[in-house]
Amino acid sequence: MEDWELVNVDPDRMDHPFYLHVNPFQVISRNGQPEPYRAWKDTVLVKGAETVRIRIPFRDFVEKTVYHCHILDHEDLGMMGNVEIEA
Ligand SMILES: [Cu+2]
């Protein structure tokens, strides 16, 4: 189980939809305010200058996977990273 803090530092304050492959997560808080309800998600919109905390239970997928912005242009320009999940 991990908590990740997604911080949108885009100088143009553009919103970016964060997408994590394979591993559903829940949004815990936005800018320190608790999320009013919990739901399983694969994508969360991180608004300009916003900090979103998510909780990810890595359950049964031991491999490399990716996370990326779900706007195709951003993804193609490299707004993407790898995650290596170990047992
Ligand atoms: Cu983006």
PDB file of the backbone (N, CA, C, O) and the ligand in Angstrom, with CONECT records:
HET     CU  A 101       1
ATOM      1  N   MET A   1       0.854  -1.185   0.000  1.00  0.00           N
ATOM      2  CA  MET A   1       0.000   0.000   0.000  1.00  0.00           C
ATOM      3  C   MET A   1       0.892   1.237   0.000  1.00  0.00           C
ATOM      4  O   MET A   1       1.823   1.338   0.798  1.00  0.00           O
ATOM      5  N   GLU A   2       0.606   2.163  -0.886  1.00  0.00           N
ATOM      6  CA  GLU A   2       1.377   3.408  -0.913  1.00  0.00           C
ATOM      7  C   GLU A   2       0.426   4.587  -1.087  1.00  0.00           C
ATOM      8  O   GLU A   2      -0.601   4.483  -1.758  1.00  0.00           O
ATOM      9  N   ASP A   3       0.791   5.714  -0.466  1.00  0.00           N
ATOM     10  CA  ASP A   3       0.142   6.991  -0.761  1.00  0.00           C
ATOM     11  C   ASP A   3       1.069   7.777  -1.674  1.00  0.00           C
ATOM     12  O   ASP A   3       2.270   7.867  -1.420  1.00  0.00           O
ATOM     13  N   TRP A   4       0.519   8.339  -2.722  1.00  0.00           N
ATOM     14  CA  TRP A   4       1.287   9.218  -3.608  1.00  0.00           C
ATOM     15  C   TRP A   4       0.678  10.600  -3.544  1.00  0.00           C
ATOM     16  O   TRP A   4      -0.541  10.756  -3.475  1.00  0.00           O
ATOM     17  N   GLU A   5       1.545  11.604  -3.569  1.00  0.00           N
ATOM     18  CA  GLU A   5       1.075  12.980  -3.635  1.00  0.00           C
ATOM     19  C   GLU A   5       1.346  13.493  -5.048  1.00  0.00           C
ATOM     20  O   GLU A   5       2.497  13.590  -5.472  1.00  0.00           O
ATOM     21  N   LEU A   6       0.287  13.815  -5.762  1.00  0.00           N
ATOM     22  CA  LEU A   6       0.388  14.321  -7.131  1.00  0.00           C
ATOM     23  C   LEU A   6       0.306  15.835  -7.055  1.00  0.00           C
ATOM     24  O   LEU A   6      -0.718  16.392  -6.661  1.00  0.00           O
ATOM     25  N   VAL A   7       1.400  16.501  -7.437  1.00  0.00           N
ATOM     26  CA  VAL A   7       1.475  17.957  -7.326  1.00  0.00           C
ATOM     27  C   VAL A   7       1.540  18.547  -8.726  1.00  0.00           C
ATOM     28  O   VAL A   7       2.475  18.276  -9.479  1.00  0.00           O
ATOM     29  N   ASN A   8       0.563  19.340  -9.065  1.00  0.00           N
ATOM     30  CA  ASN A   8       0.530  19.974 -10.387  1.00  0.00           C
ATOM     31  C   ASN A   8       1.294  21.293 -10.311  1.00  0.00           C
ATOM     32  O   ASN A   8       0.805  22.280  -9.761  1.00  0.00           O
ATOM     33  N   VAL A   9       2.505  21.289 -10.875  1.00  0.00           N
ATOM     34  CA  VAL A   9       3.361  22.488 -10.843  1.00  0.00           C
ATOM     35  C   VAL A   9       3.413  23.164 -12.211  1.00  0.00           C
ATOM     36  O   VAL A   9       4.313  23.958 -12.486  1.00  0.00           O
ATOM     37  N   ASP A  10       2.444  22.843 -13.063  1.00  0.00           N
ATOM     38  CA  ASP A  10       2.394  23.447 -14.394  1.00  0.00           C
ATOM     39  C   ASP A  10       2.356  24.973 -14.268  1.00  0.00           C
ATOM     40  O   ASP A  10       1.435  25.519 -13.660  1.00  0.00           O
ATOM     41  N   PRO A  11       3.366  25.675 -14.848  1.00  0.00           N
ATOM     42  CA  PRO A  11       3.381  27.140 -14.720  1.00  0.00           C
ATOM     43  C   PRO A  11       2.165  27.803 -15.375  1.00  0.00           C
ATOM     44  O   PRO A  11       1.802  28.919 -15.004  1.00  0.00           O
ATOM     45  N   ASP A  12       1.541  27.141 -16.331  1.00  0.00           N
ATOM     46  CA  ASP A  12       0.335  27.689 -16.969  1.00  0.00           C
ATOM     47  C   ASP A  12      -0.944  27.287 -16.233  1.00  0.00           C
ATOM     48  O   ASP A  12      -2.047  27.625 -16.661  1.00  0.00           O
ATOM     49  N   ARG A  13      -0.786  26.559 -15.117  1.00  0.00           N
ATOM     50  CA  ARG A  13      -1.904  26.114 -14.288  1.00  0.00           C
ATOM     51  C   ARG A  13      -2.938  25.303 -15.070  1.00  0.00           C
ATOM     52  O   ARG A  13      -4.140  25.385 -14.817  1.00  0.00           O
ATOM     53  N   MET A  14      -2.439  24.521 -16.018  1.00  0.00           N
ATOM     54  CA  MET A  14      -3.341  23.665 -16.783  1.00  0.00           C
ATOM     55  C   MET A  14      -3.708  22.436 -15.954  1.00  0.00           C
ATOM     56  O   MET A  14      -2.909  21.957 -15.149  1.00  0.00           O
ATOM     57  N   ASP A  15      -4.918  21.935 -16.161  1.00  0.00           N
ATOM     58  CA  ASP A  15      -5.338  20.700 -15.504  1.00  0.00           C
ATOM     59  C   ASP A  15      -4.714  19.503 -16.234  1.00  0.00           C
ATOM     60  O   ASP A  15      -4.572  19.515 -17.456  1.00  0.00           O
ATOM     61  N   HIS A  16      -4.341  18.467 -15.462  1.00  0.00           N
ATOM     62  CA  HIS A  16      -3.781  17.260 -16.068  1.00  0.00           C
ATOM     63  C   HIS A  16      -4.456  16.023 -15.472  1.00  0.00           C
ATOM     64  O   HIS A  16      -4.406  15.818 -14.259  1.00  0.00           O
ATOM     65  N   PRO A  17      -5.083  15.201 -16.309  1.00  0.00           N
ATOM     66  CA  PRO A  17      -5.663  13.950 -15.809  1.00  0.00           C
ATOM     67  C   PRO A  17      -4.578  12.878 -15.645  1.00  0.00           C
ATOM     68  O   PRO A  17      -4.008  12.398 -16.624  1.00  0.00           O
ATOM     69  N   PHE A  18      -4.311  12.521 -14.402  1.00  0.00           N
ATOM     70  CA  PHE A  18      -3.294  11.516 -14.077  1.00  0.00           C
ATOM     71  C   PHE A  18      -3.909  10.127 -14.209  1.00  0.00           C
ATOM     72  O   PHE A  18      -4.975   9.852 -13.658  1.00  0.00           O
ATOM     73  N   TYR A  19      -3.223   9.256 -14.947  1.00  0.00           N
ATOM     74  CA  TYR A  19      -3.740   7.909 -15.210  1.00  0.00           C
ATOM     75  C   TYR A  19      -2.688   6.888 -14.806  1.00  0.00           C
ATOM     76  O   TYR A  19      -1.544   6.952 -15.258  1.00  0.00           O
ATOM     77  N   LEU A  20      -3.078   5.943 -13.953  1.00  0.00           N
ATOM     78  CA  LEU A  20      -2.193   4.853 -13.539  1.00  0.00           C
ATOM     79  C   LEU A  20      -2.725   3.546 -14.102  1.00  0.00           C
ATOM     80  O   LEU A  20      -3.881   3.186 -13.880  1.00  0.00           O
ATOM     81  N   HIS A  21      -1.883   2.847 -14.823  1.00  0.00           N
ATOM     82  CA  HIS A  21      -2.297   1.575 -15.414  1.00  0.00           C
ATOM     83  C   HIS A  21      -2.450   0.499 -14.346  1.00  0.00           C
ATOM     84  O   HIS A  21      -1.711   0.491 -13.362  1.00  0.00           O
ATOM     85  N   VAL A  22      -3.388  -0.391 -14.531  1.00  0.00           N
ATOM     86  CA  VAL A  22      -3.533  -1.683 -13.849  1.00  0.00           C
ATOM     87  C   VAL A  22      -3.960  -1.602 -12.387  1.00  0.00           C
ATOM     88  O   VAL A  22      -4.737  -2.440 -11.931  1.00  0.00           O
ATOM     89  N   ASN A  23      -3.471  -0.612 -11.644  1.00  0.00           N
ATOM     90  CA  ASN A  23      -3.667  -0.594 -10.187  1.00  0.00           C
ATOM     91  C   ASN A  23      -4.649   0.485  -9.760  1.00  0.00           C
ATOM     92  O   ASN A  23      -4.287   1.659  -9.686  1.00  0.00           O
ATOM     93  N   PRO A  24      -5.903   0.094  -9.476  1.00  0.00           N
ATOM     94  CA  PRO A  24      -6.895   1.089  -9.045  1.00  0.00           C
ATOM     95  C   PRO A  24      -6.476   1.765  -7.743  1.00  0.00           C
ATOM     96  O   PRO A  24      -5.803   1.164  -6.905  1.00  0.00           O
ATOM     97  N   PHE A  25      -6.881   3.014  -7.587  1.00  0.00           N
ATOM     98  CA  PHE A  25      -6.523   3.785  -6.395  1.00  0.00           C
ATOM     99  C   PHE A  25      -7.737   4.581  -5.929  1.00  0.00           C
ATOM    100  O   PHE A  25      -8.741   4.689  -6.633  1.00  0.00           O
ATOM    101  N   GLN A  26      -7.619   5.132  -4.728  1.00  0.00           N
ATOM    102  CA  GLN A  26      -8.650   6.018  -4.204  1.00  0.00           C
ATOM    103  C   GLN A  26      -8.047   7.387  -3.922  1.00  0.00           C
ATOM    104  O   GLN A  26      -6.888   7.497  -3.520  1.00  0.00           O
ATOM    105  N   VAL A  27      -8.842   8.424  -4.136  1.00  0.00           N
ATOM    106  CA  VAL A  27      -8.413   9.783  -3.811  1.00  0.00           C
ATOM    107  C   VAL A  27      -8.666  10.001  -2.323  1.00  0.00           C
ATOM    108  O   VAL A  27      -9.784   9.823  -1.839  1.00  0.00           O
ATOM    109  N   ILE A  28      -7.615  10.387  -1.607  1.00  0.00           N
ATOM    110  CA  ILE A  28      -7.700  10.595  -0.164  1.00  0.00           C
ATOM    111  C   ILE A  28      -7.991  12.061   0.160  1.00  0.00           C
ATOM    112  O   ILE A  28      -8.829  12.362   1.010  1.00  0.00           O
ATOM    113  N   SER A  29      -7.292  12.969  -0.526  1.00  0.00           N
ATOM    114  CA  SER A  29      -7.504  14.393  -0.242  1.00  0.00           C
ATOM    115  C   SER A  29      -7.091  15.230  -1.450  1.00  0.00           C
ATOM    116  O   SER A  29      -6.346  14.787  -2.324  1.00  0.00           O
ATOM    117  N   ARG A  30      -7.605  16.455  -1.459  1.00  0.00           N
ATOM    118  CA  ARG A  30      -7.225  17.461  -2.465  1.00  0.00           C
ATOM    119  C   ARG A  30      -6.845  18.729  -1.702  1.00  0.00           C
ATOM    120  O   ARG A  30      -7.635  19.268  -0.927  1.00  0.00           O
ATOM    121  N   ASN A  31      -5.629  19.189  -1.938  1.00  0.00           N
ATOM    122  CA  ASN A  31      -5.117  20.361  -1.220  1.00  0.00           C
ATOM    123  C   ASN A  31      -5.333  20.229   0.285  1.00  0.00           C
ATOM    124  O   ASN A  31      -5.660  21.203   0.963  1.00  0.00           O
ATOM    125  N   GLY A  32      -5.146  19.015   0.796  1.00  0.00           N
ATOM    126  CA  GLY A  32      -5.241  18.778   2.232  1.00  0.00           C
ATOM    127  C   GLY A  32      -6.653  18.584   2.753  1.00  0.00           C
ATOM    128  O   GLY A  32      -6.835  18.265   3.928  1.00  0.00           O
ATOM    129  N   GLN A  33      -7.661  18.772   1.903  1.00  0.00           N
ATOM    130  CA  GLN A  33      -9.058  18.589   2.318  1.00  0.00           C
ATOM    131  C   GLN A  33      -9.483  17.160   2.001  1.00  0.00           C
ATOM    132  O   GLN A  33      -9.336  16.717   0.862  1.00  0.00           O
ATOM    133  N   PRO A  34     -10.012  16.428   2.989  1.00  0.00           N
ATOM    134  CA  PRO A  34     -10.412  15.040   2.742  1.00  0.00           C
ATOM    135  C   PRO A  34     -11.442  14.945   1.620  1.00  0.00           C
ATOM    136  O   PRO A  34     -12.352  15.769   1.528  1.00  0.00           O
ATOM    137  N   GLU A  35     -11.290  13.933   0.770  1.00  0.00           N
ATOM    138  CA  GLU A  35     -12.253  13.697  -0.302  1.00  0.00           C
ATOM    139  C   GLU A  35     -13.582  13.271   0.336  1.00  0.00           C
ATOM    140  O   GLU A  35     -13.581  12.426   1.232  1.00  0.00           O
ATOM    141  N   PRO A  36     -14.714  13.838  -0.105  1.00  0.00           N
ATOM    142  CA  PRO A  36     -15.983  13.541   0.549  1.00  0.00           C
ATOM    143  C   PRO A  36     -16.428  12.084   0.428  1.00  0.00           C
ATOM    144  O   PRO A  36     -17.107  11.579   1.322  1.00  0.00           O
ATOM    145  N   TYR A  37     -16.071  11.415  -0.629  1.00  0.00           N
ATOM    146  CA  TYR A  37     -16.389   9.992  -0.726  1.00  0.00           C
ATOM    147  C   TYR A  37     -15.246   9.279  -1.446  1.00  0.00           C
ATOM    148  O   TYR A  37     -14.476   9.898  -2.180  1.00  0.00           O
ATOM    149  N   ARG A  38     -15.152   7.983  -1.227  1.00  0.00           N
ATOM    150  CA  ARG A  38     -14.088   7.182  -1.827  1.00  0.00           C
ATOM    151  C   ARG A  38     -14.667   6.316  -2.934  1.00  0.00           C
ATOM    152  O   ARG A  38     -15.774   5.791  -2.810  1.00  0.00           O
ATOM    153  N   ALA A  39     -13.908   6.169  -4.021  1.00  0.00           N
ATOM    154  CA  ALA A  39     -14.296   5.293  -5.109  1.00  0.00           C
ATOM    155  C   ALA A  39     -13.020   4.808  -5.792  1.00  0.00           C
ATOM    156  O   ALA A  39     -11.992   5.485  -5.763  1.00  0.00           O
ATOM    157  N   TRP A  40     -13.099   3.638  -6.400  1.00  0.00           N
ATOM    158  CA  TRP A  40     -11.933   3.116  -7.126  1.00  0.00           C
ATOM    159  C   TRP A  40     -11.817   3.822  -8.457  1.00  0.00           C
ATOM    160  O   TRP A  40     -12.788   3.933  -9.206  1.00  0.00           O
ATOM    161  N   LYS A  41     -10.617   4.300  -8.744  1.00  0.00           N
ATOM    162  CA  LYS A  41     -10.379   5.067  -9.969  1.00  0.00           C
ATOM    163  C   LYS A  41      -9.109   4.589 -10.651  1.00  0.00           C
ATOM    164  O   LYS A  41      -8.228   4.013 -10.013  1.00  0.00           O
ATOM    165  N   ASP A  42      -9.018   4.833 -11.958  1.00  0.00           N
ATOM    166  CA  ASP A  42      -7.742   4.670 -12.649  1.00  0.00           C
ATOM    167  C   ASP A  42      -7.217   6.018 -13.128  1.00  0.00           C
ATOM    168  O   ASP A  42      -6.076   6.126 -13.577  1.00  0.00           O
ATOM    169  N   THR A  43      -8.062   7.050 -13.026  1.00  0.00           N
ATOM    170  CA  THR A  43      -7.687   8.388 -13.475  1.00  0.00           C
ATOM    171  C   THR A  43      -8.217   9.414 -12.477  1.00  0.00           C
ATOM    172  O   THR A  43      -9.317   9.270 -11.942  1.00  0.00           O
ATOM    173  N   VAL A  44      -7.418  10.447 -12.237  1.00  0.00           N
ATOM    174  CA  VAL A  44      -7.901  11.558 -11.417  1.00  0.00           C
ATOM    175  C   VAL A  44      -7.429  12.867 -12.055  1.00  0.00           C
ATOM    176  O   VAL A  44      -6.273  12.990 -12.460  1.00  0.00           O
ATOM    177  N   LEU A  45      -8.328  13.830 -12.137  1.00  0.00           N
ATOM    178  CA  LEU A  45      -7.962  15.138 -12.668  1.00  0.00           C
ATOM    179  C   LEU A  45      -7.228  15.927 -11.583  1.00  0.00           C
ATOM    180  O   LEU A  45      -7.756  16.157 -10.495  1.00  0.00           O
ATOM    181  N   VAL A  46      -5.995  16.337 -11.904  1.00  0.00           N
ATOM    182  CA  VAL A  46      -5.221  17.179 -10.980  1.00  0.00           C
ATOM    183  C   VAL A  46      -5.248  18.585 -11.566  1.00  0.00           C
ATOM    184  O   VAL A  46      -4.596  18.872 -12.570  1.00  0.00           O
ATOM    185  N   LYS A  47      -6.011  19.448 -10.920  1.00  0.00           N
ATOM    186  CA  LYS A  47      -6.189  20.805 -11.444  1.00  0.00           C
ATOM    187  C   LYS A  47      -4.930  21.639 -11.255  1.00  0.00           C
ATOM    188  O   LYS A  47      -4.035  21.269 -10.495  1.00  0.00           O
ATOM    189  N   GLY A  48      -4.870  22.761 -11.950  1.00  0.00           N
ATOM    190  CA  GLY A  48      -3.717  23.644 -11.861  1.00  0.00           C
ATOM    191  C   GLY A  48      -3.406  24.018 -10.428  1.00  0.00           C
ATOM    192  O   GLY A  48      -4.292  24.446  -9.688  1.00  0.00           O
ATOM    193  N   ALA A  49      -2.146  23.860 -10.029  1.00  0.00           N
ATOM    194  CA  ALA A  49      -1.664  24.200  -8.688  1.00  0.00           C
ATOM    195  C   ALA A  49      -2.278  23.343  -7.581  1.00  0.00           C
ATOM    196  O   ALA A  49      -2.160  23.672  -6.401  1.00  0.00           O
ATOM    197  N   GLU A  50      -2.922  22.261  -7.957  1.00  0.00           N
ATOM    198  CA  GLU A  50      -3.569  21.400  -6.965  1.00  0.00           C
ATOM    199  C   GLU A  50      -2.618  20.280  -6.543  1.00  0.00           C
ATOM    200  O   GLU A  50      -1.758  19.852  -7.312  1.00  0.00           O
ATOM    201  N   THR A  51      -2.794  19.811  -5.291  1.00  0.00           N
ATOM    202  CA  THR A  51      -2.099  18.630  -4.792  1.00  0.00           C
ATOM    203  C   THR A  51      -3.148  17.588  -4.435  1.00  0.00           C
ATOM    204  O   THR A  51      -4.027  17.832  -3.609  1.00  0.00           O
ATOM    205  N   VAL A  52      -3.046  16.436  -5.062  1.00  0.00           N
ATOM    206  CA  VAL A  52      -4.009  15.354  -4.825  1.00  0.00           C
ATOM    207  C   VAL A  52      -3.268  14.172  -4.218  1.00  0.00           C
ATOM    208  O   VAL A  52      -2.260  13.711  -4.754  1.00  0.00           O
ATOM    209  N   ARG A  53      -3.781  13.690  -3.095  1.00  0.00           N
ATOM    210  CA  ARG A  53      -3.182  12.513  -2.452  1.00  0.00           C
ATOM    211  C   ARG A  53      -4.011  11.286  -2.806  1.00  0.00           C
ATOM    212  O   ARG A  53      -5.226  11.272  -2.610  1.00  0.00           O
ATOM    213  N   ILE A  54      -3.346  10.247  -3.333  1.00  0.00           N
ATOM    214  CA  ILE A  54      -4.045   9.009  -3.685  1.00  0.00           C
ATOM    215  C   ILE A  54      -3.438   7.854  -2.903  1.00  0.00           C
ATOM    216  O   ILE A  54      -2.269   7.897  -2.520  1.00  0.00           O
ATOM    217  N   ARG A  55      -4.255   6.805  -2.666  1.00  0.00           N
ATOM    218  CA  ARG A  55      -3.799   5.594  -1.959  1.00  0.00           C
ATOM    219  C   ARG A  55      -3.946   4.404  -2.900  1.00  0.00           C
ATOM    220  O   ARG A  55      -5.018   4.146  -3.447  1.00  0.00           O
ATOM    221  N   ILE A  56      -2.839   3.690  -3.071  1.00  0.00           N
ATOM    222  CA  ILE A  56      -2.789   2.606  -4.055  1.00  0.00           C
ATOM    223  C   ILE A  56      -2.440   1.293  -3.352  1.00  0.00           C
ATOM    224  O   ILE A  56      -1.328   1.143  -2.846  1.00  0.00           O
ATOM    225  N   PRO A  57      -3.382   0.337  -3.316  1.00  0.00           N
ATOM    226  CA  PRO A  57      -3.013  -0.992  -2.824  1.00  0.00           C
ATOM    227  C   PRO A  57      -2.488  -1.833  -3.994  1.00  0.00           C
ATOM    228  O   PRO A  57      -3.265  -2.338  -4.805  1.00  0.00           O
ATOM    229  N   PHE A  58      -1.165  -1.976  -4.068  1.00  0.00           N
ATOM    230  CA  PHE A  58      -0.599  -2.800  -5.145  1.00  0.00           C
ATOM    231  C   PHE A  58      -0.843  -4.254  -4.775  1.00  0.00           C
ATOM    232  O   PHE A  58      -0.213  -4.764  -3.848  1.00  0.00           O
ATOM    233  N   ARG A  59      -1.738  -4.928  -5.476  1.00  0.00           N
ATOM    234  CA  ARG A  59      -2.219  -6.224  -5.000  1.00  0.00           C
ATOM    235  C   ARG A  59      -1.516  -7.409  -5.637  1.00  0.00           C
ATOM    236  O   ARG A  59      -0.817  -8.147  -4.944  1.00  0.00           O
ATOM    237  N   ASP A  60      -1.678  -7.608  -6.906  1.00  0.00           N
ATOM    238  CA  ASP A  60      -1.216  -8.888  -7.450  1.00  0.00           C
ATOM    239  C   ASP A  60      -0.602  -8.741  -8.833  1.00  0.00           C
ATOM    240  O   ASP A  60      -0.663  -9.665  -9.644  1.00  0.00           O
ATOM    241  N   PHE A  61      -0.020  -7.601  -9.101  1.00  0.00           N
ATOM    242  CA  PHE A  61       0.601  -7.410 -10.402  1.00  0.00           C
ATOM    243  C   PHE A  61       2.050  -7.063 -10.181  1.00  0.00           C
ATOM    244  O   PHE A  61       2.378  -5.922  -9.858  1.00  0.00           O
ATOM    245  N   VAL A  62       2.933  -8.049 -10.354  1.00  0.00           N
ATOM    246  CA  VAL A  62       4.362  -7.825 -10.162  1.00  0.00           C
ATOM    247  C   VAL A  62       4.989  -7.653 -11.537  1.00  0.00           C
ATOM    248  O   VAL A  62       5.207  -8.622 -12.265  1.00  0.00           O
ATOM    249  N   GLU A  63       5.272  -6.413 -11.873  1.00  0.00           N
ATOM    250  CA  GLU A  63       5.817  -6.123 -13.201  1.00  0.00           C
ATOM    251  C   GLU A  63       6.147  -4.652 -13.272  1.00  0.00           C
ATOM    252  O   GLU A  63       6.083  -3.916 -12.287  1.00  0.00           O
ATOM    253  N   LYS A  64       6.503  -4.252 -14.484  1.00  0.00           N
ATOM    254  CA  LYS A  64       6.633  -2.825 -14.753  1.00  0.00           C
ATOM    255  C   LYS A  64       5.339  -2.335 -15.385  1.00  0.00           C
ATOM    256  O   LYS A  64       4.733  -3.024 -16.205  1.00  0.00           O
ATOM    257  N   THR A  65       4.932  -1.152 -14.996  1.00  0.00           N
ATOM    258  CA  THR A  65       3.774  -0.548 -15.624  1.00  0.00           C
ATOM    259  C   THR A  65       4.036   0.952 -15.739  1.00  0.00           C
ATOM    260  O   THR A  65       5.132   1.418 -15.429  1.00  0.00           O
ATOM    261  N   VAL A  66       3.052   1.692 -16.176  1.00  0.00           N
ATOM    262  CA  VAL A  66       3.286   3.118 -16.413  1.00  0.00           C
ATOM    263  C   VAL A  66       2.186   3.975 -15.792  1.00  0.00           C
ATOM    264  O   VAL A  66       1.077   3.512 -15.527  1.00  0.00           O
ATOM    265  N   TYR A  67       2.527   5.214 -15.575  1.00  0.00           N
ATOM    266  CA  TYR A  67       1.532   6.253 -15.275  1.00  0.00           C
ATOM    267  C   TYR A  67       1.788   7.379 -16.255  1.00  0.00           C
ATOM    268  O   TYR A  67       2.919   7.569 -16.703  1.00  0.00           O
ATOM    269  N   HIS A  68       0.759   8.119 -16.591  1.00  0.00           N
ATOM    270  CA  HIS A  68       0.953   9.223 -17.536  1.00  0.00           C
ATOM    271  C   HIS A  68      -0.232  10.169 -17.515  1.00  0.00           C
ATOM    272  O   HIS A  68      -1.307   9.854 -17.004  1.00  0.00           O
ATOM    273  N   CYS A  69       0.004  11.346 -18.092  1.00  0.00           N
ATOM    274  CA  CYS A  69      -1.102  12.265 -18.296  1.00  0.00           C
ATOM    275  C   CYS A  69      -1.998  11.677 -19.379  1.00  0.00           C
ATOM    276  O   CYS A  69      -1.510  11.119 -20.361  1.00  0.00           O
ATOM    277  N   HIS A  70      -3.309  11.805 -19.196  1.00  0.00           N
ATOM    278  CA  HIS A  70      -4.236  11.180 -20.143  1.00  0.00           C
ATOM    279  C   HIS A  70      -4.576  12.097 -21.313  1.00  0.00           C
ATOM    280  O   HIS A  70      -5.436  11.763 -22.128  1.00  0.00           O
ATOM    281  N   ILE A  71      -3.915  13.242 -21.407  1.00  0.00           N
ATOM    282  CA  ILE A  71      -4.039  14.073 -22.604  1.00  0.00           C
ATOM    283  C   ILE A  71      -2.977  13.591 -23.584  1.00  0.00           C
ATOM    284  O   ILE A  71      -1.785  13.611 -23.278  1.00  0.00           O
ATOM    285  N   LEU A  72      -3.412  13.159 -24.760  1.00  0.00           N
ATOM    286  CA  LEU A  72      -2.500  12.457 -25.675  1.00  0.00           C
ATOM    287  C   LEU A  72      -1.260  13.279 -26.015  1.00  0.00           C
ATOM    288  O   LEU A  72      -0.155  12.737 -26.043  1.00  0.00           O
ATOM    289  N   ASP A  73      -1.422  14.567 -26.273  1.00  0.00           N
ATOM    290  CA  ASP A  73      -0.270  15.406 -26.614  1.00  0.00           C
ATOM    291  C   ASP A  73       0.756  15.418 -25.478  1.00  0.00           C
ATOM    292  O   ASP A  73       1.961  15.361 -25.722  1.00  0.00           O
ATOM    293  N   HIS A  74       0.278  15.492 -24.257  1.00  0.00           N
ATOM    294  CA  HIS A  74       1.183  15.537 -23.108  1.00  0.00           C
ATOM    295  C   HIS A  74       1.919  14.213 -22.965  1.00  0.00           C
ATOM    296  O   HIS A  74       3.130  14.172 -22.748  1.00  0.00           O
ATOM    297  N   GLU A  75       1.158  13.136 -23.093  1.00  0.00           N
ATOM    298  CA  GLU A  75       1.731  11.789 -23.006  1.00  0.00           C
ATOM    299  C   GLU A  75       2.813  11.618 -24.073  1.00  0.00           C
ATOM    300  O   GLU A  75       3.904  11.120 -23.794  1.00  0.00           O
ATOM    301  N   ASP A  76       2.494  12.035 -25.286  1.00  0.00           N
ATOM    302  CA  ASP A  76       3.457  11.883 -26.388  1.00  0.00           C
ATOM    303  C   ASP A  76       4.702  12.728 -26.162  1.00  0.00           C
ATOM    304  O   ASP A  76       5.783  12.367 -26.627  1.00  0.00           O
ATOM    305  N   LEU A  77       4.569  13.842 -25.460  1.00  0.00           N
ATOM    306  CA  LEU A  77       5.715  14.721 -25.212  1.00  0.00           C
ATOM    307  C   LEU A  77       6.487  14.321 -23.951  1.00  0.00           C
ATOM    308  O   LEU A  77       7.436  15.002 -23.562  1.00  0.00           O
ATOM    309  N   GLY A  78       6.080  13.213 -23.313  1.00  0.00           N
ATOM    310  CA  GLY A  78       6.897  12.666 -22.237  1.00  0.00           C
ATOM    311  C   GLY A  78       6.348  12.812 -20.839  1.00  0.00           C
ATOM    312  O   GLY A  78       7.067  12.540 -19.877  1.00  0.00           O
ATOM    313  N   MET A  79       5.097  13.233 -20.681  1.00  0.00           N
ATOM    314  CA  MET A  79       4.524  13.339 -19.342  1.00  0.00           C
ATOM    315  C   MET A  79       4.096  11.935 -18.906  1.00  0.00           C
ATOM    316  O   MET A  79       2.912  11.602 -18.868  1.00  0.00           O
ATOM    317  N   MET A  80       5.097  11.137 -18.583  1.00  0.00           N
ATOM    318  CA  MET A  80       4.891   9.702 -18.373  1.00  0.00           C
ATOM    319  C   MET A  80       6.029   9.167 -17.528  1.00  0.00           C
ATOM    320  O   MET A  80       7.146   9.681 -17.592  1.00  0.00           O
ATOM    321  N   GLY A  81       5.758   8.132 -16.730  1.00  0.00           N
ATOM    322  CA  GLY A  81       6.817   7.499 -15.951  1.00  0.00           C
ATOM    323  C   GLY A  81       6.559   6.023 -15.765  1.00  0.00           C
ATOM    324  O   GLY A  81       5.452   5.541 -16.003  1.00  0.00           O
ATOM    325  N   ASN A  82       7.588   5.303 -15.338  1.00  0.00           N
ATOM    326  CA  ASN A  82       7.485   3.862 -15.087  1.00  0.00           C
ATOM    327  C   ASN A  82       7.300   3.597 -13.604  1.00  0.00           C
ATOM    328  O   ASN A  82       7.760   4.362 -12.756  1.00  0.00           O
ATOM    329  N   VAL A  83       6.617   2.499 -13.307  1.00  0.00           N
ATOM    330  CA  VAL A  83       6.500   1.998 -11.941  1.00  0.00           C
ATOM    331  C   VAL A  83       6.954   0.551 -11.973  1.00  0.00           C
ATOM    332  O   VAL A  83       6.484  -0.231 -12.799  1.00  0.00           O
ATOM    333  N   GLU A  84       7.866   0.189 -11.081  1.00  0.00           N
ATOM    334  CA  GLU A  84       8.255  -1.214 -10.977  1.00  0.00           C
ATOM    335  C   GLU A  84       7.709  -1.753  -9.665  1.00  0.00           C
ATOM    336  O   GLU A  84       8.076  -1.288  -8.586  1.00  0.00           O
ATOM    337  N   ILE A  85       6.825  -2.742  -9.774  1.00  0.00           N
ATOM    338  CA  ILE A  85       6.164  -3.317  -8.611  1.00  0.00           C
ATOM    339  C   ILE A  85       6.855  -4.639  -8.272  1.00  0.00           C
ATOM    340  O   ILE A  85       6.959  -5.542  -9.102  1.00  0.00           O
ATOM    341  N   GLU A  86       7.326  -4.721  -7.019  1.00  0.00           N
ATOM    342  CA  GLU A  86       8.036  -5.930  -6.587  1.00  0.00           C
ATOM    343  C   GLU A  86       7.228  -6.662  -5.536  1.00  0.00           C
ATOM    344  O   GLU A  86       6.450  -6.057  -4.799  1.00  0.00           O
ATOM    345  N   ALA A  87       7.421  -7.968  -5.476  1.00  0.00           N
ATOM    346  CA  ALA A  87       6.682  -8.794  -4.507  1.00  0.00           C
ATOM    347  C   ALA A  87       7.222  -8.555  -3.108  1.00  0.00           C
ATOM    348  O   ALA A  87       6.736  -9.154  -2.148  1.00  0.00           O
TER     349      ALA A  87
HETATM  350 CU    CU A 101      -1.286  16.758 -19.091  1.00  0.00          CU2+
END
